């Protein structure tokens, strides 16, 4: 599993935007579909809300990539 740390300068980032920003998904459309299809784990649980607010300290996993938000 590849681990990536992403630093954000805002209070939160939306889940689908994070996947694209971190490079786990190539496009916003791919990120949207992955979330809606239940392929994304948010803090260890399946999350199907693409607008989910991801804050520092949260972990998101998709396609063998674990993203930690700082």
RODO-2510 file (C-alpha; in nm, 4 decimals, decimal comma):
residues 70
     n   res          X          Y          Z
     1     x     0,0000     0,0000     0,0000
     2     x     0,1329     0,3402    -0,1011
     3     x     0,1078     0,6050     0,1715
     4     x     0,0667     0,9722     0,0875
     5     x     0,0475     1,2735     0,3173
     6     x    -0,1445     1,5755     0,1930
     7     x    -0,1294     1,9097     0,3693
     8     x    -0,4286     2,1388     0,3330
     9     x    -0,4468     2,5065     0,4224
    10     x    -0,8245     2,5176     0,4588
    11     x    -1,0518     2,3737     0,7283
    12     x    -1,1462     2,0773     0,5072
    13     x    -1,1343     1,9344     0,1546
    14     x    -1,4157     1,7407    -0,0114
    15     x    -1,3554     1,3682    -0,0494
    16     x    -1,3675     1,3555    -0,4297
    17     x    -1,1425     1,6627    -0,4561
    18     x    -0,8902     1,5001    -0,2224
    19     x    -0,8671     1,1871    -0,4380
    20     x    -0,7896     1,3968    -0,7444
    21     x    -0,5545     1,6344    -0,5584
    22     x    -0,3557     1,3438    -0,4113
    23     x    -0,3279     1,1750    -0,7512
    24     x    -0,5196     0,8626    -0,6440
    25     x    -0,7786     0,9377    -0,9138
    26     x    -0,6759     1,0795    -1,2516
    27     x    -0,9911     1,2846    -1,3036
    28     x    -1,2711     1,4330    -1,0996
    29     x    -1,5118     1,2003    -1,2788
    30     x    -1,3095     0,8957    -1,1757
    31     x    -1,3044     1,0196    -0,8153
    32     x    -1,6814     1,0803    -0,8194
    33     x    -1,7544     0,7309    -0,9554
    34     x    -1,5180     0,5628    -0,7084
    35     x    -1,6911     0,7301    -0,4140
    36     x    -2,0424     0,6592    -0,5438
    37     x    -1,9512     0,2933    -0,6094
    38     x    -1,8327     0,2448    -0,2492
    39     x    -1,4665     0,1942    -0,3426
    40     x    -1,3338     0,4563    -0,0997
    41     x    -1,2675     0,4089     0,2707
    42     x    -1,2930     0,7128     0,4998
    43     x    -1,1270     0,6435     0,8370
    44     x    -1,1640     0,2704     0,7698
    45     x    -1,5307     0,2723     0,6660
    46     x    -1,6915     0,2799     0,3209
    47     x    -1,8091     0,6319     0,2358
    48     x    -2,0384     0,7077    -0,0589
    49     x    -2,0741     1,0831     0,0024
    50     x    -1,8419     1,2564    -0,2440
    51     x    -1,8910     1,5896    -0,0668
    52     x    -1,7780     1,4420     0,2669
    53     x    -1,5616     1,6967     0,4483
    54     x    -1,2161     1,5520     0,5087
    55     x    -1,0222     1,7289     0,7824
    56     x    -0,6631     1,7069     0,9111
    57     x    -0,6099     1,3747     1,0887
    58     x    -0,8486     1,1814     0,8612
    59     x    -0,7355     0,8858     0,6491
    60     x    -0,8777     0,7989     0,3085
    61     x    -0,7972     0,4767     0,1221
    62     x    -0,8584     0,4108    -0,2476
    63     x    -0,6969     0,1838    -0,5085
    64     x    -0,4031     0,0850    -0,2880
    65     x    -0,3288     0,4420    -0,1803
    66     x    -0,3678     0,5546     0,1810
    67     x    -0,3991     0,9322     0,2072
    68     x    -0,3440     1,1049     0,5404
    69     x    -0,4573     1,4663     0,5622
    70     x    -0,2323     1,7005     0,7593
***
